[in-house]
Each structure stands twice: as C-alpha cells, then as structure tokens.
Amino acid sequence: MSLKSVASTEARLAAPVVAVHKRRWIGKNFDSFLVLLPSFIAIVVFVYVFIGITLYVSLSNWRTLKPDLSIREPLLQTYADLFAAPRFQSDLRNTVVFTILFIGLSVLVGLGLAILIDHNLKQAMIPLFRNVYLFPYALSFVVTGVVWRWLFNPETGVNLFFNIFGINSLLNKLGYAPLKPGWITDPSVVLQVNGLLAKVIPGAGDISIKLGVPLALIPVALAASWQLSGFVMATYLGGMATISDEVREAALVDGATEWQVYRRIVIPMLRPVTVSVLVILLHVSLKIFDLVFTMTGVGPGFATDMPAIFVFETMFRATRYNLAAAAAVVMLIVAALIVIPYLVRSLRSEEQ
Amino acid sequence: MASQAAATISPLSSHKPSKKRFPWFSMAVLMLALIFFLLPVYVMVVNGLKDAQHVSLSTMWNLPETLGTGGFEGAWKQLSPNLLNSLLMVVPATVLSSVLGSINGYFLSKWKFRGSDALFTIILFGFFIPYQVILLPLVQFMQTIGLYGSIAGLILVHVVYGIPVTTLIFRNFYAGVANELIEAAVVDGGNKYQIFVQIMFPLALPAFVVVGIFQFTNIWNDFIFGVTIVPNPAAQPITIALNNLSGNFSVDWNVVMAGAVLAALPTAAVYVFLSRYFVRGLLAGSVKG
C-alpha cells in the first residue's frame, strides 16, 4: 500500500521530467543521425539490398549467362535441386566434419597453451610465447594454404619424417610396406554412418554420398587450427588476466589443487570468453573459403569442397546463378542462426 | 587520460605475483608447441632461399646448400606489381575506413539519438554475413559504376564492408571515455563537432592504431573480393597472384615459397613491431570488447 503510493508519486514527479528530457534529447541529436546517414545508406545498399537481390535470384529462372528474372515454378524448386545435388550434400557433410575437427583442435590447443602459459611463465616471458603462437593469425589464409599444401603432399612434407626418424626403415626390416599416407590426395571416407542413419531416420537411405569423415579434410582442419589456435589462446589469456589472484589464492588456501583451480574456477569464470571463441570459430568454419581453395580446392571426389567454394564456382565458372544464389542464401541463414542470438545477447548485457 | 581510455579497449595489463616453478613437463610442451607453430614458417623461408637446382621435394627439411637470392629474384619479378597493387589498395582503404569508423563510433556512443542502438545493430550485422551472399549484385553494381576490375573498386568495397567493425571498435573506445570530459568542454562553449576534432580525435590515437592494424591485416589478407572483382591479373592484389603462381605447375617450387614469404611479409612486419596493439585489436574485434 505505502510502497505503491510512493511509487506512483515518484512516477508522477518523474513523468514530465522524462518527457521534456526526451523531446530535447531527440531534437538535440538529430544531426548525429545525419552524420551517420552516409554509412547507414552504404550498409543498407551493400548488405541488405544486395542480400535481397541474391534471394530474388535464388527464386528465379536465371540458369545461364543470359539473365532471366522470371520467378521459377514451383517457388522453391532451386532449393530442392540444391539439396538433392550430391556435391552440395558433400559440402554439408564436409562443413559438419570440418567444424568439429577444427573447433575441437583449436580450442583444445588454444586453451591448453593459455593454461600452460598462465600457470608456468613469468610475466616477462608471456609476450614471447604468446606472440609466436599467435603469429600465424597475422598471415593470410592464402599463404597458409600454399605452404600446407606442400606439407601434406604425399611426396614430401610430413611424409619425409617417416624416413628421417627411421620409422620406414624399421617397418622395412620387419617386412612391412613403408608408411606413405595420401593425405590431401586420399579420396576415402572413414567412419561411415549411412547404414546407421538409414535405420534411424526414414528416407536417409536415399542420401547418395558417403556420410563419414573424408580423410583429405583432416590436413585442412590441421592447417586451419595452426592458424587460429593462437587466437583462441590470446583470447583466453586476455580473459585470465582479468581474474584476480585473490580468487585463485582463496581457492588454494581452501585446499584446492592448482588443476582444480582451473577446472572449477578459472574455466567456469571464462564462460563468456568461451562463448565468444566458439561463435567466432563457428563463423570462420562456416565461411571458410581461401584456405581450402588454395590448399586443396574441391579435393578428390569433393572430399574437401565447401559451400563457399560451391557458390563461387557455380556462380562465376558454371554461371548457374539461381543455384549458386540459393546456396549463398543457405549459408547466410546458417550464419545468422549463430550470430544473431550472440549479437542480441552482447548488446543486452551491454545495456545492463 | 589517454592511457585510461586505452585501457578500456582491453584489460591486457595484469598483475601476477611471481610464478612458483618451472615444471619441466609443461615447459617441454610449450617448447614443442613453439616448434610446431614455426615449422611452416621454416619451410617457407628455407625453401624460398634454395636455388632452382637444389630445391627438391625429397629434401624439403634441409637447409639451403648455397647462399644466394634463391627463389626470391623470380618471385619478386613475378609478384612485385601485385605487391604494389596491394599497397595501393590497403593504405587508402585502411585510412578511410578508420576515419569513418571513428566518426560513427563517436556519435553512436556520445551523442545518441532515438534508435541509435538499433541503427548500430543494423550496421554491425554486416560484419557477420558470408560475403558469398552479396557477390553477384556486387559485381553487377561495380560494373554499372565503372569500378569493376580496378583498385579503386576494391578500395570502395573494403571501406564499405569495413564500416561495421571499425564503428564497433571506435564505439567501444569512446564509450570508455569519461562523459565529464565532454560536459566540461560543453561548459566551455564547444559544440559536438569541435569537441570531436579538438579533443576526441587526438585522444583516440591508440584506437586508431588498433583499428588501423586490424584493417590493414584484414584487407591485405583478403582473397574473395580480389578474386571476384578484379579478373585482370595485372591489377590483382598479391594474395590472388600468389594463388595463381602456386597453381601454375611450370613455376619452380622455390619461387612459390619465396612468393609466400613476400605476401606474408607486410602483415608479419606489422605484427612483429606492433604486436601489443595487434592483440588489442583481436580482443576488440570479438564484439564483446
């Protein structure tokens, strides 16, 4: 009762003040909007209008060099064609496999190095190690692709280690053939789950491609992790620097081991960092283009093809514009499903 | 004041008490990781330095047998025009997008208007789209305005698609500058434009370094825009030229490796000399700021 009356008195007092303040506030800063207008218009055109055009093309009959902007009947036929195409099915499989390998490796290595650095190195030593681990992040994916392509060429690179370290001469003595994996030239797909899926999901038996782990994708995931695990490490180190030593020392005094301090206190406190890292890596892997394009291209039997490469080649080489546009729209939808909740969350927590 | 403002970009400065010990196992892992991260760099440099007679797939890990320019002479001959193209693209694009970002960030954080946060969100979303979804209209648009196939076209594209992230980083930076500073300047009779030019712009120098490095690296390393907007090899940036060189089987392998070093050198140099700011930009670019 009394609380209510206090609240309403406050509301009555506050209301006119807010109104006056608000009106003056809009009027006063309308010119801020005008300053932002050129950037805003550029983004509206280059992002939103362009996305609208691509969406329209994906629904159209434009299948050759000659533009044909009539709407295709039935409306979503191009999308049906897309998902029925074995190449695009391979791309979806590759994206899932690559994402799991790449994010798993990058987070494992990145977080592991961050903990080792944080725990073992003196403050003065940290930048040296951090800067070497992070160095690949400054390079172009094209440079990485060009170099790693040779590292995983079966005739050279890592395969030479089997000779250098005597593994092959040992195998030879024991009567076995020397080790010589095909790496990026190997078309095989292991751990196939087609049979399993056909039993569980009705209709999955119709999938024409091999669902499993394409071996050629593993070197590509390794190269990508080489480039980005330093980023993961630097982000975690930045987060660890904000956790006060008092928190950790209190836990140590309470009898926790140093490993428990990380597992129970530091890593849980870094949850927001983990979310950022996962969203960024997920976003990188969904869009991945340059690295794969230069390192392996589409790979043997589309073993390393990716949606981004599919769009590029279907659009500018095969000139099947509606099909390429449909694949691009699918990429956008998947990216938006990941990024929009993250953006909304970030901006909300900022307001609080 | 400047240092206080800079600190809001990222809390890198930490205060650890002295570390307890150096367990040999952890150090061994850290050292092995150092080798792992440097191995591809070693391959690139060492094989780039070998001459055409001595470069062979079976001796990739060996040091060069002769001292000389190796593949660098050939790589320079092939790639120096593209290196220049990249430079002519990256410098104006970085400067323009940084200046635009600083203006946008200032007005979006210090002189908010109704809907300014919504407008910021609309702009920011542009940072996250897969560029495949805009390539076709972009190519047509560039052809229409006559910038298709030119460095100027690439500059325009990088400036526009750079707006979201530069605005984000500067908005976070200016949000950390005390409002009292602006209030004091207003009392002294300054308007928001004077305050920007005379106080905020100079104050934002650290943020300019961060954004500048971020954009320089991103634009230099770009592949997708260069390869779609500039089909003419003579006008292409170095990343695209390097990819063409690498796919050309008549080119010697040492030349490709030397070319990779050339393409990596500018961003690597920026990284080595300004790594502190590089790390800040990386943390600022991960949205949360």
Interface residues (C-beta under 8 A of the other chain):
Chain A: W25 I26 N29 F30 S32 F33 V35 L36 S39 F40 A42 I43 V44 F46 V47 Y48 V49 F50 I51 I53 T54 V57 V109 G112 L113 L116 I117 H119 N120 L121 K122 Q123 P127 F129 R130 N131 V132 Y133 L134 F135 P136 Y137 A138 L139 S140 F141 V142 V143 T144 G145 V146 V147 W148 R149 W150 L151 N153 E155 T156 G157 L160 I164 W226 G230 F231 A234 T235 G238 M240 A241 T242 D245 P272 S276 V277 I280 H283 L286 K287 F289 D290 F293 T294 P307 A308 V311 F312 M315 F316 Y321 A324 A325 A327 A328 V329 M331 L332 A335 A336 V339 I340 Y342 L343 S346 L347 E351
Chain B: S10 P11 L12 S13 S14 H15 K16 P17 S18 K19 R21 F22 P23 S26 M27 V29 L30 A33 L34 F36 F37 L38 P40 V41 V43 M44 L57 S58 M60 W61 L100 I103 N104 F107 L108 W111 K112 F113 R114 G115 S116 D117 L119 T121 I122 I123 L124 F125 G126 F128 I129 P130 Y131 Q132 V133 I134 L135 L136 P137 L138 F141 V160 Y161 I163 P164 T167 K192 T217 W220 N221 F223 I224 V227 T228 T239 I240 L242 N243 S246 W253 V256 M257 G259 A260 A263 A264 T267 A268 V270 Y271 V272 S275 R276 F278 V279 L282 L283 S286 V287 K288
